[in-house]
């Protein structure tokens, strides 16, 4: 997607972050695997895109190893974290070394080989069916090819720079 320059001055980064922090979002982890390499990142920029085909959209830093791996494998997995999985969110947000991130939580793998987080509210395995570069990020559209949902779990939310639950503000 080519973005045209804005016609008016835009807000600064701090003002943008403050404005967006008011939005409560499910905390998710995007992962991919190629050979022995597994990589992942905590994200809040994902959305349900379409029912036909069932598709989600994720936003990944275009310069990241994760974006490169997703492009090379043509797939990714996505886990919508449960409210007791903040340690997983922290690990994949960079609070532990990359080689230790998969020590947080319990992991299996999808038939595709991509990592699957056990105990998530919802876990998805996705086949990339399209991508759009926006300059600093790439949006990957992933058709959902496998899913595991645990209806009894509540999501981990991110709002105002902190984790939240559905039961109210902590």
Order of alpha helices (4+ residues) and beta strands (2+ residues): alpha-beta-beta-beta-beta-beta-alpha-beta-alpha-beta-beta-beta-beta-beta-beta
